[in-house]
Amino acid sequence: MYQPDIPQNCGAMMRLCACMGASLDIIEPCGFLWDERKIRQAAMDYYDKADITRHSSWEKFHKTYHGKARIILMSTKASQPYHAFSFYADDILLAGRESAGVPDHIHESVDERVFIPMKQGLRSLNIVNATSMILGEALRQTEL
């Protein structure tokens, strides 16, 4: 998650990742005060079951993973639909900020970009719903 704005979405993402066996990287700064008690509350009893890594900046996150795995940005600005994309088991799915996505320099530095086709005139899905769809497809392709 790139600079998440909403702690409840962060908690729901922790739950999704714990249930699906995916690790969760949170790229700070967050748009909310990181209060572990409130984050645990949002994640319910899944906080301790999730593999969570916090990065203090995009640069530190990118330095950690660049060249080791593909970073796949999930974006309404992408041109490739997620269901037509070939995922690898070590791909990293990057969700942008709920309020603003990611800046142009991040769009330019990721390896690939995918989007979810939607009914014309509608803008976007909740970040956790969108991630669950794309993560489900990635797991379907790589774990069968």
C-alpha positions as a Markdown table, in Angstrom:
| # | Residue | x | y | z |
|---|---|---|---|---|
| 1 | Met | 0.0 | 0.0 | 0.0 |
| 2 | Tyr | 1.4 | 3.4 | -1.0 |
| 3 | Gln | 0.7 | 6.0 | 1.6 |
| 4 | Pro | -2.7 | 4.7 | 2.7 |
| 5 | Asp | -5.2 | 7.4 | 3.7 |
| 6 | Ile | -7.8 | 5.3 | 5.6 |
| 7 | Pro | -6.9 | 3.1 | 8.6 |
| 8 | Gln | -9.9 | 0.9 | 8.1 |
| 9 | Asn | -8.7 | 0.1 | 4.6 |
| 10 | Cys | -5.2 | -0.7 | 6.0 |
| 11 | Gly | -6.8 | -3.0 | 8.5 |
| 12 | Ala | -8.9 | -4.7 | 5.8 |
| 13 | Met | -5.8 | -5.1 | 3.7 |
| 14 | Met | -4.0 | -6.8 | 6.6 |
| 15 | Arg | -6.9 | -9.2 | 6.9 |
| 16 | Leu | -6.9 | -9.9 | 3.1 |
| 17 | Cys | -3.2 | -10.6 | 3.1 |
| 18 | Ala | -3.3 | -12.8 | 6.2 |
| 19 | Cys | -6.1 | -14.9 | 4.7 |
| 20 | Met | -4.5 | -15.2 | 1.3 |
| 21 | Gly | -0.9 | -15.8 | 2.5 |
| 22 | Ala | 0.4 | -12.6 | 1.0 |
| 23 | Ser | 2.8 | -10.3 | 2.7 |
| 24 | Leu | 1.8 | -6.6 | 3.1 |
| 25 | Asp | 4.2 | -3.7 | 2.6 |
| 26 | Ile | 3.1 | -0.3 | 3.8 |
| 27 | Ile | 4.9 | 2.7 | 2.3 |
| 28 | Glu | 4.7 | 5.7 | 4.5 |
| 29 | Pro | 3.9 | 8.3 | 5.4 |
| 30 | Cys | 0.3 | 7.2 | 6.0 |
| 31 | Gly | -2.5 | 9.8 | 5.8 |
| 32 | Phe | -3.4 | 8.9 | 9.4 |
| 33 | Leu | -1.6 | 8.7 | 12.7 |
| 34 | Trp | -0.2 | 5.1 | 13.1 |
| 35 | Asp | -1.9 | 4.1 | 16.3 |
| 36 | Glu | -1.2 | 0.3 | 16.7 |
| 37 | Arg | -4.2 | -0.2 | 19.0 |
| 38 | Lys | -6.5 | 1.4 | 16.4 |
| 39 | Ile | -4.8 | -0.5 | 13.5 |
| 40 | Arg | -5.2 | -3.8 | 15.4 |
| 41 | Gln | -8.8 | -2.9 | 16.0 |
| 42 | Ala | -9.3 | -2.3 | 12.2 |
| 43 | Ala | -7.5 | -5.5 | 11.4 |
| 44 | Met | -9.5 | -7.5 | 14.0 |
| 45 | Asp | -7.7 | -10.6 | 15.1 |
| 46 | Tyr | -5.7 | -10.8 | 11.8 |
| 47 | Tyr | -3.0 | -8.3 | 12.7 |
| 48 | Asp | -0.7 | -10.9 | 14.3 |
| 49 | Lys | -1.4 | -13.3 | 11.4 |
| 50 | Ala | -0.3 | -10.8 | 8.7 |
| 51 | Asp | 3.3 | -10.5 | 7.5 |
| 52 | Ile | 3.6 | -6.7 | 7.6 |
| 53 | Thr | 6.6 | -4.6 | 6.7 |
| 54 | Arg | 6.6 | -0.8 | 7.0 |
| 55 | His | 8.8 | 1.4 | 4.8 |
| 56 | Ser | 9.5 | 5.0 | 5.7 |
| 57 | Ser | 9.5 | 6.1 | 2.0 |
| 58 | Trp | 9.0 | 5.0 | -1.6 |
| 59 | Glu | 12.7 | 5.2 | -2.1 |
| 60 | Lys | 13.4 | 2.7 | 0.7 |
| 61 | Phe | 10.6 | 0.3 | -0.6 |
| 62 | His | 11.9 | 0.6 | -4.2 |
| 63 | Lys | 15.5 | 0.0 | -3.1 |
| 64 | Thr | 14.4 | -3.2 | -1.2 |
| 65 | Tyr | 12.6 | -4.8 | -4.1 |
| 66 | His | 13.8 | -3.2 | -7.4 |
| 67 | Gly | 15.4 | -5.9 | -9.5 |
| 68 | Lys | 14.3 | -8.7 | -7.2 |
| 69 | Ala | 10.6 | -8.9 | -8.2 |
| 70 | Arg | 8.3 | -7.1 | -10.6 |
| 71 | Ile | 6.3 | -4.3 | -9.1 |
| 72 | Ile | 2.8 | -4.3 | -10.7 |
| 73 | Leu | 0.9 | -1.0 | -10.1 |
| 74 | Met | -2.9 | -1.4 | -9.9 |
| 75 | Ser | -4.2 | 1.8 | -11.5 |
| 76 | Thr | -7.2 | 3.2 | -13.3 |
| 77 | Lys | -4.6 | 4.8 | -15.6 |
| 78 | Ala | -3.1 | 1.5 | -16.8 |
| 79 | Ser | -3.8 | 0.2 | -20.3 |
| 80 | Gln | -3.6 | -3.6 | -19.6 |
| 81 | Pro | -6.6 | -5.4 | -18.0 |
| 82 | Tyr | -5.5 | -7.5 | -15.1 |
| 83 | His | -7.3 | -10.6 | -16.4 |
| 84 | Ala | -5.2 | -10.5 | -19.6 |
| 85 | Phe | -1.9 | -10.1 | -17.7 |
| 86 | Ser | 0.5 | -13.0 | -16.9 |
| 87 | Phe | 1.5 | -12.9 | -13.3 |
| 88 | Tyr | 4.6 | -14.4 | -11.7 |
| 89 | Ala | 4.6 | -15.9 | -8.2 |
| 90 | Asp | 7.0 | -13.3 | -6.8 |
| 91 | Asp | 5.2 | -10.2 | -8.3 |
| 92 | Ile | 4.4 | -7.4 | -6.0 |
| 93 | Leu | 1.0 | -5.7 | -6.3 |
| 94 | Leu | 1.2 | -2.0 | -5.6 |
| 95 | Ala | -2.0 | -0.2 | -4.5 |
| 96 | Gly | -2.0 | 3.6 | -4.7 |
| 97 | Arg | -3.2 | 6.1 | -2.2 |
| 98 | Glu | -7.0 | 6.0 | -1.9 |
| 99 | Ser | -7.3 | 9.8 | -2.5 |
| 100 | Ala | -4.7 | 10.3 | -5.2 |
| 101 | Gly | -3.2 | 7.1 | -6.5 |
| 102 | Val | 0.6 | 7.4 | -7.0 |
| 103 | Pro | 2.7 | 10.3 | -8.4 |
| 104 | Asp | 3.9 | 10.2 | -12.0 |
| 105 | His | 7.5 | 9.3 | -11.0 |
| 106 | Ile | 6.1 | 6.0 | -9.4 |
| 107 | His | 4.0 | 5.3 | -12.5 |
| 108 | Glu | 7.3 | 5.5 | -14.5 |
| 109 | Ser | 9.4 | 3.4 | -12.1 |
| 110 | Val | 7.1 | 0.3 | -11.8 |
| 111 | Asp | 7.6 | -2.7 | -14.0 |
| 112 | Glu | 4.0 | -3.1 | -15.1 |
| 113 | Arg | 0.5 | -1.6 | -14.7 |
| 114 | Val | -2.8 | -3.3 | -14.7 |
| 115 | Phe | -6.4 | -2.1 | -14.4 |
| 116 | Ile | -9.9 | -3.5 | -13.7 |
| 117 | Pro | -12.3 | -3.0 | -16.5 |
| 118 | Met | -15.4 | -1.3 | -15.2 |
| 119 | Lys | -18.7 | 0.0 | -16.4 |
| 120 | Gln | -18.2 | 3.2 | -18.4 |
| 121 | Gly | -18.6 | 6.4 | -16.4 |
| 122 | Leu | -17.6 | 4.8 | -13.0 |
| 123 | Arg | -14.3 | 5.8 | -11.5 |
| 124 | Ser | -12.9 | 3.1 | -9.2 |
| 125 | Leu | -13.5 | 0.4 | -6.6 |
| 126 | Asn | -12.5 | 0.4 | -3.0 |
| 127 | Ile | -8.8 | -0.3 | -2.8 |
| 128 | Val | -9.1 | -3.5 | -0.8 |
| 129 | Asn | -11.9 | -4.8 | -3.2 |
| 130 | Ala | -9.7 | -4.1 | -6.2 |
| 131 | Thr | -6.7 | -5.7 | -4.6 |
| 132 | Ser | -8.6 | -8.8 | -3.7 |
| 133 | Met | -9.8 | -9.2 | -7.3 |
| 134 | Ile | -6.3 | -8.8 | -8.8 |
| 135 | Leu | -4.6 | -10.8 | -6.0 |
| 136 | Gly | -7.1 | -13.6 | -6.6 |
| 137 | Glu | -6.3 | -13.7 | -10.3 |
| 138 | Ala | -2.5 | -13.6 | -9.6 |
| 139 | Leu | -2.9 | -16.6 | -7.1 |
| 140 | Arg | -5.1 | -18.5 | -9.6 |
| 141 | Gln | -2.4 | -18.2 | -12.3 |
| 142 | Thr | 0.6 | -19.0 | -10.0 |
| 143 | Glu | -0.7 | -21.5 | -7.5 |
| 144 | Leu | -2.5 | -24.0 | -9.8 |
